Amino acid sequence: MTAAPAMTTPAAPLAPPIPPPAVLVADVPPPVEAGERGLGRPRYRDAHHDRLLLAPTAETNPKGSFYATSYDIVLLQVGYSLTDSTQLSLTTTPPLGEAHVVPADISIKTVLLREPHVSVAAIASASGILGFEEFSGFLGRAGAVASFCADARECRLSFSMSSNIALIGPASLLFNGAGLSFRAGRIVSILAELDSLIPLGEAVGEANGLLGGCGVRLSGRAWGVDLALMAAGKARADVSSVVPFLAVSYRYVP
């Protein structure tokens, strides 16, 4: 008599694997290259981003940059960026007259604050004359400038205002500048600027004036050309003259 075969219970089918919960990943922008954040991008894109027509902006050229600018052909300026926030410049003319008088200005600008919508810089300068019999030497100046950008990345519309004091004791003078820049195209910008000279003492009470201008800027990474009309006059008088303005720059950016 044979034993009945043992009854086996069939194995339960394996449950299908449970997929891991979906993880929502937010769109992450691509990494920003050095020098492209905030106001950095316009500094690389625009060879004239460190100034308006004559008044400064609160920006410098990138570290290691060298530039040379000719203002109306006779006024020459060269500059070098010691760091990404500090720029040194020398402005002068060829020797004038038989005495070979040389006017010169040395300035150093340092950015104290650089944010996407605002930059603030301090400027220390010395202006003087060399080779002049009555006076040869330099006088100090100190100032500050603030710049504001309507859009953080492209800075197509920007506004700057600056103040600079010539330290001459009772004959001290205050230079103010304000202006805007609107980038209308890839290399084309529209500029407007108003500058004023205000005496700070009775000794130079008549030393006042206004200077205004508007024009077009053509600018790329390594070159820039400003074409404008500028009008000058006394603060309480009619405009005395309207003159063309030309500035041409070459810039090397490492």
Secondary structure in CASP SS format (residue, H / E / C, confidence):
PFRMAT SS
TARGET T0000
AUTHOR 0000-0000-0000
METHOD secondary structure of the structure
MODEL  1
M C 1.00
T C 1.00
A C 1.00
A C 1.00
P C 1.00
A C 1.00
M C 1.00
T C 1.00
T C 1.00
P C 1.00
A C 1.00
A C 1.00
P C 1.00
L C 1.00
A C 1.00
P C 1.00
P C 1.00
I C 1.00
P C 1.00
P C 1.00
P C 1.00
A C 1.00
V C 1.00
L C 1.00
V C 1.00
A C 1.00
D C 1.00
V C 1.00
P C 1.00
P C 1.00
P C 1.00
V C 1.00
E C 1.00
A C 1.00
G C 1.00
E C 1.00
R C 1.00
G C 1.00
L C 1.00
G H 1.00
R H 1.00
P H 1.00
R H 1.00
Y H 1.00
R H 1.00
D C 1.00
A C 1.00
H C 1.00
H C 1.00
D C 1.00
R E 1.00
L C 1.00
L C 1.00
L C 1.00
A C 1.00
P E 1.00
T C 1.00
A C 1.00
E C 1.00
T C 1.00
N C 1.00
P C 1.00
K C 1.00
G C 1.00
S C 1.00
F E 1.00
Y E 1.00
A E 1.00
T E 1.00
S E 1.00
Y E 1.00
D C 1.00
I C 1.00
V C 1.00
L E 1.00
L E 1.00
Q E 1.00
V E 1.00
G E 1.00
Y E 1.00
S E 1.00
L C 1.00
T C 1.00
D C 1.00
S C 1.00
T E 1.00
Q E 1.00
L E 1.00
S E 1.00
L E 1.00
T E 1.00
T E 1.00
T C 1.00
P C 1.00
P C 1.00
L E 1.00
G C 1.00
E C 1.00
A C 1.00
H C 1.00
V E 1.00
V E 1.00
P E 1.00
A E 1.00
D E 1.00
I E 1.00
S E 1.00
I E 1.00
K E 1.00
T E 1.00
V E 1.00
L E 1.00
L E 1.00
R E 1.00
E C 1.00
P C 1.00
H C 1.00
V E 1.00
S E 1.00
V E 1.00
A E 1.00
A E 1.00
I E 1.00
A E 1.00
S E 1.00
A E 1.00
S E 1.00
G E 1.00
I E 1.00
L E 1.00
G C 1.00
F C 1.00
E C 1.00
E C 1.00
F C 1.00
S C 1.00
G E 1.00
F E 1.00
L E 1.00
G E 1.00
R E 1.00
A E 1.00
G E 1.00
A E 1.00
V E 1.00
A E 1.00
S E 1.00
F E 1.00
C E 1.00
A C 1.00
D C 1.00
A C 1.00
R C 1.00
E C 1.00
C C 1.00
R C 1.00
L E 1.00
S E 1.00
F E 1.00
S E 1.00
M E 1.00
S E 1.00
S E 1.00
N E 1.00
I E 1.00
A E 1.00
L C 1.00
I C 1.00
G H 1.00
P H 1.00
A H 1.00
S C 1.00
L E 1.00
L E 1.00
F E 1.00
N E 1.00
G E 1.00
A E 1.00
G E 1.00
L E 1.00
S E 1.00
F E 1.00
R E 1.00
A C 1.00
G C 1.00
R C 1.00
I C 1.00
V E 1.00
S E 1.00
I E 1.00
L E 1.00
A E 1.00
E E 1.00
L E 1.00
D E 1.00
S E 1.00
L E 1.00
I E 1.00
P E 1.00
L C 1.00
G C 1.00
E H 1.00
A H 1.00
V H 1.00
G C 1.00
E C 1.00
A C 1.00
N C 1.00
G E 1.00
L E 1.00
L E 1.00
G E 1.00
G E 1.00
C E 1.00
G E 1.00
V E 1.00
R E 1.00
L E 1.00
S E 1.00
G C 1.00
R C 1.00
A C 1.00
W E 1.00
G E 1.00
V E 1.00
D E 1.00
L E 1.00
A E 1.00
L E 1.00
M E 1.00
A E 1.00
A E 1.00
G E 1.00
K C 1.00
A C 1.00
R C 1.00
A C 1.00
D C 1.00
V E 1.00
S E 1.00
S E 1.00
V E 1.00
V E 1.00
P E 1.00
F E 1.00
L E 1.00
A E 1.00
V E 1.00
S E 1.00
Y E 1.00
R E 1.00
Y E 1.00
V C 1.00
P C 1.00
END
